[in-house]
């Protein structure tokens, strides 16, 4: 599970949603990219009062989609793996 559980002495409450900054960290993307995904509908969000929240399950689904997309691409040819060198000026 991507979300962090909040622990109390009585019970453990699972994290159901995260603010965009925390969701971006959990997905290892920039907050700007995450907000673009929210704006374009790629990842859903809810507004509670003035706070935007990303459901943990939505973040997990997006991570699964990205994982499947990267698995579907063929591996790079050896010549494509060479480190980038800047062109001569």
Secondary structure, DSSP 8 states (H G I E B T S, - for coil): --S--EE-SS-EE---EE-HHHHHHHHTS-HHHHHHHHHHTSS--EEETTEEEEEHHHHHHHHHHHHHHHHHS----GGGGS-------
